[in-house]
């Protein structure tokens, strides 16, 4: 099958409406292994049920989740059952799910590398993502993924194939986000082949949902500055998705460029308060431009994405980006008590969501 035509994708978008939500992980999970594995599963899904009820109350109607290959490989049948359960809980609260498969936000295989495994997940307090050494620092080595080794590469392709086949006709899944930040952490030259393979697999399966892979660097405002991975994403995605933790001016420039391609636009990662990416500017912009949007994080927890990226600290400590206000939370909308980080933010989100519901109704 080929890329969806403009007519087909706009008809789909008109039917599904403006999607707004968050990149989701239960607050009591230290990482994505925790989110899907057997260990303490009942506690994690109970937490998710409570938080997704809160998301529905806020007016969110979609979430983006990144799957975990390690759990699929080591606890295969239970992983599938748990993913089914997440979809059931989301359906209960009228929330659709964008499923993400590949991920280049990865760490190098160096002295700090820890082989992923199921079971108890350790984490470091005070660090974005719960890890002292993570992809969020200024690293110079290439990040490692299971796609780098021949024996797990084919298994990863099977993982992609099985998940898309399983949910190809499931309306609870709204979009296939095939690869998160492809080429990040110095992986551009090695990940392009995998990106192409993911699209090939998905097109063969021909799901009812559109495909995308995000543009994640600032180069999205200039085709001449794009690398091969970014060009492939733009030229092969049914809906165009991008990441931007920049301010409103930056997002306007990006949208001005991407609208030229005449396809629905999704911002699948935003909200970095200390970088100028805030609710008050951006959520109304996304509503007015009908850009579906997923802020990073929801309830503050073990993953600690309210903390700045390690790289942000490093830049400041090296004398760069000295105007950053570290008093602000980086991501996340709610405190562990389920009270808002800033009630003015969530009140605005609720009002805008009400307007969107009126538009659709």
C-alpha positions in Angstrom: 0.0 0.0 0.0 1.1 3.6 -0.6 1.0 6.7 1.6 -2.6 7.9 2.2 -3.8 10.6 -0.2 -4.5 14.1 1.0 -8.2 13.5 0.5 -8.2 10.3 2.5 -6.2 11.7 5.5 -8.2 14.8 5.7 -11.5 12.8 5.7 -10.1 10.7 8.5 -9.0 13.8 10.5 -12.4 15.5 10.0 -14.1 12.4 11.5 -11.7 11.8 14.4 -11.5 15.5 15.4 -8.9 17.5 17.4 -6.9 15.1 19.6 -5.3 16.5 22.8 -3.6 14.6 25.5 -0.3 13.6 27.0 2.6 11.2 26.7 1.5 8.8 29.4 3.2 6.7 32.0 1.7 5.8 35.4 3.2 7.9 38.2 4.2 4.8 40.1 6.3 3.4 37.2 10.1 4.1 37.1 10.3 3.4 33.4 8.4 1.8 30.5 9.4 -1.7 31.6 7.5 -1.0 34.8 4.5 0.1 32.7 4.0 -3.2 31.0 5.7 -6.0 33.0 4.2 -8.5 35.5 6.1 -7.1 38.5 3.6 -5.0 40.5 1.2 -4.9 37.6 -1.9 -4.6 39.7 -0.6 -1.5 41.4 0.4 0.1 38.1 -2.9 -0.5 36.3 -4.8 0.7 39.3 -2.7 3.9 39.2 -3.3 4.2 35.5 -7.1 3.9 35.9 -7.2 6.7 38.4 -4.9 9.0 36.3 -6.8 8.3 33.1 -10.0 9.2 34.8 -8.3 12.5 35.8 -7.2 13.0 32.1 -10.8 12.5 31.0 -12.0 15.0 33.6 -9.5 17.5 32.3 -10.9 17.1 28.8 -8.1 15.1 27.2 -9.2 12.5 24.7 -6.0 10.8 23.6 -2.6 9.6 25.0 0.6 8.6 23.4 2.4 5.6 24.7 5.8 4.1 23.8 5.9 0.3 24.0 8.7 -1.7 25.5 10.5 -4.4 23.5 12.2 -6.0 26.6 8.8 -6.9 28.2 7.4 -8.1 24.8 10.5 -10.4 24.5 10.6 -11.7 28.0 6.9 -11.8 29.0 5.3 -11.9 25.6 1.8 -13.1 26.3 1.4 -11.0 29.5 2.7 -7.9 27.7 0.0 -8.3 25.1 -2.7 -8.8 27.8 -1.5 -5.8 29.6 -1.5 -3.6 26.5 -5.1 -4.8 25.9 -5.9 -3.7 29.4 -4.5 -0.2 28.8 -6.7 0.1 25.7 -9.8 -1.1 27.7 -9.1 1.5 30.4 -8.6 4.2 27.9 -11.9 3.3 26.1 -13.7 3.5 29.4 -12.6 7.1 29.7 -13.2 7.9 26.0 -9.4 8.2 25.3 -7.8 7.0 22.1 -4.2 5.8 22.0 -1.3 6.6 19.7 1.1 3.7 19.8 4.9 4.3 19.4 7.2 1.4 18.5 10.8 2.3 17.8 12.8 4.8 19.9 16.2 6.4 19.4 16.2 8.1 22.8 18.8 5.7 24.0 22.0 5.6 26.0 25.5 4.4 24.7 26.7 1.0 25.6 29.4 2.3 27.9 30.4 1.9 31.5 27.0 3.4 32.6 24.9 1.1 30.5 22.5 -1.2 32.3 21.1 -4.1 30.3 17.3 -3.8 30.5 15.5 -6.6 32.3 12.1 -7.3 33.8 11.6 -7.2 37.6 12.3 -4.5 40.1 13.4 -1.3 38.4 15.9 1.0 40.1 15.9 4.7 39.7 17.8 7.8 40.8 16.0 10.6 42.6 16.5 14.1 41.3 17.1 13.3 37.6 14.8 13.6 34.6 13.7 10.1 33.6 14.9 8.8 36.9 18.4 8.0 35.6 21.5 9.9 36.5 23.1 8.8 33.2 20.6 9.1 30.4 20.0 10.2 26.9 19.0 13.6 28.2 22.6 14.6 28.9 25.2 15.9 26.4 26.5 12.6 25.1 29.0 12.2 22.3 28.7 8.4 21.7 26.0 6.7 19.7 23.0 5.5 21.6 22.4 1.7 21.6 19.1 -0.1 20.8 18.2 -3.7 20.2 18.1 -3.0 16.5 21.9 -2.8 16.6 22.4 -6.5 17.1 21.4 -9.1 14.4 19.7 -11.6 16.8 17.4 -8.9 18.3 16.9 -6.9 15.2 14.7 -9.5 13.5 12.8 -10.0 16.7 12.2 -6.2 16.8 10.8 -6.3 13.3 8.5 -9.2 14.5 7.5 -7.1 17.4 6.5 -4.2 15.1 4.7 -6.6 12.8 2.8 -8.4 15.5 1.6 -5.2 17.3 0.3 -3.5 14.1 -1.4 -6.7 12.9 -3.1 -7.2 16.3 -4.6 -3.7 16.3 -4.8 -2.9 12.6 -8.7 -2.7 12.8 -9.0 -1.4 16.3 -10.5 2.1 16.5 -9.2 2.5 20.1 -5.8 3.0 18.4 -5.8 6.4 16.6 -2.3 6.6 15.0 0.8 4.5 14.5 3.8 6.5 15.5 6.3 4.1 14.1 9.6 5.6 15.4 10.3 8.1 18.2 13.0 10.7 17.3 14.6 8.5 14.7 18.3 9.5 14.3 18.6 11.0 17.8 21.8 10.3 19.9 24.0 10.1 16.8 22.0 7.3 15.2 21.0 8.9 11.9 23.2 6.8 9.7 22.3 3.5 11.3 18.5 4.0 12.0 17.4 5.0 8.5 17.3 1.4 7.4 15.1 0.5 10.3 12.8 3.4 9.8 12.3 2.3 6.2 11.7 -1.3 7.3 9.1 -0.2 9.9 7.2 1.7 7.2 7.4 -1.3 4.8 6.0 -3.6 7.4 3.2 -1.2 8.3 2.2 -0.6 4.7 2.0 -4.3 4.0 -0.4 -4.8 7.0 -2.4 -1.8 5.8 -4.0 -0.7 9.1 -7.1 1.6 9.3 -5.0 4.1 11.2 -2.6 6.5 9.6 1.2 6.2 10.0 3.7 8.8 11.2 7.2 9.3 12.4 8.2 12.6 14.1 10.4 15.4 13.1 12.2 16.3 16.3 14.9 18.8 15.5 14.6 22.5 14.8 15.6 21.8 11.2 11.9 21.2 10.4 11.6 24.8 9.2 14.1 24.3 6.5 14.2 21.3 4.1 17.8 22.0 3.2 18.9 21.4 6.8 17.1 18.1 7.1 18.9 14.8 7.3 17.8 11.7 5.4 15.8 10.3 8.3 13.8 13.6 8.6 13.2 13.8 4.9 12.0 10.2 4.9 9.6 10.9 7.8 8.1 14.0 6.1 7.7 12.3 2.7 6.2 9.0 4.0 4.0 9.9 7.0 0.3 10.1 6.5 0.0 12.7 9.2 2.9 15.0 9.9 4.2 14.9 13.5 6.9 17.0 15.2 8.4 17.6 18.6 9.1 21.1 19.9 9.9 22.2 23.4 10.4 25.8 22.2 8.3 28.9 22.7 5.2 30.0 20.7 7.3 31.9 18.1 9.3 28.7 17.4 6.1 26.7 17.0 4.5 29.2 14.7 7.6 29.1 12.4 7.5 25.3 12.4 3.7 25.2 11.7 4.1 27.9 9.0 6.5 25.5 7.2 4.6 22.2 7.8 1.3 23.6 6.7 2.7 23.8 3.2 2.5 20.0 2.9 -1.3 20.0 3.3 -1.6 17.2 5.8 -2.9 17.1 9.4 -0.2 18.1 11.9 0.5 16.6 15.3 2.8 18.0 18.0 3.5 14.7 19.8 5.9 16.2 22.4 5.7 19.7 24.0 5.6 21.5 27.4 9.0 22.4 28.7 8.3 25.4 30.9 11.9 26.4 31.6 12.5 26.6 27.8 9.4 28.8 27.1 7.1 26.0 26.1 4.1 26.7 28.3 0.4 25.9 28.5 -0.9 29.5 28.3 0.7 30.2 24.9 0.7 26.8 23.2 -2.5 25.0 24.1 -4.7 27.8 22.6 -2.4 27.9 19.5 -2.8 24.2 18.9 -6.6 24.5 19.3 -6.9 27.4 16.9 -4.6 25.7 14.3 -6.3 22.3 14.9 -2.9 20.8 15.6 -3.4 17.6 17.7 -1.1 17.8 20.7 0.4 15.6 23.4 2.3 17.3 26.2 5.0 15.3 27.9 4.1 13.8 31.3 0.9 13.9 33.4 1.2 13.1 37.1 4.6 13.7 38.7 6.1 10.4 39.9 9.1 8.1 39.8 10.0 9.0 36.2 10.6 12.6 37.4 10.0 14.5 34.2 9.3 17.6 36.3 13.1 17.8 36.6 15.1 19.5 33.8 17.0 17.4 31.3 20.5 16.6 32.5 21.8 18.4 29.4 20.0 21.6 30.5 21.8 21.6 33.8 25.1 20.9 32.0 24.6 23.8 29.6 23.9 26.1 32.5 26.9 24.9 34.5 29.1 25.5 31.5 27.9 29.1 31.2 25.3 28.6 28.5 21.5 29.1 28.8 22.0 31.2 31.9 18.5 32.7 31.7 16.7 29.4 32.4 14.3 29.6 35.4 15.0 26.4 37.3 12.2 27.2 39.8 9.6 25.9 37.2 8.7 22.3 36.7 9.9 21.1 33.3 7.0 18.8 32.3 3.9 17.3 34.1 0.6 18.8 34.9 -0.4 17.3 38.2 1.3 16.8 41.6 1.2 13.3 43.2 -1.8 14.4 45.2 -3.6 14.9 41.8 -3.8 18.6 42.5 -2.6 20.7 39.6 1.0 22.0 39.4 -0.6 25.3 38.5 -4.5 25.4 38.6 -4.5 28.3 36.1 -3.0 25.9 33.5 -5.5 23.1 34.0 -8.4 25.5 34.2 -7.4 26.9 30.8 -7.0 23.4 29.3 -10.5 22.5 30.5 -12.0 25.7 29.0 -10.3 25.1 25.6 -11.3 21.4 25.6 -14.9 22.5 26.3 -14.7 24.8 23.2 -13.4 21.9 21.1 -16.3 19.7 22.2 -18.7 22.4 21.3 -17.1 22.6 17.9 -17.5 18.9 17.3 -21.0 18.7 18.8 
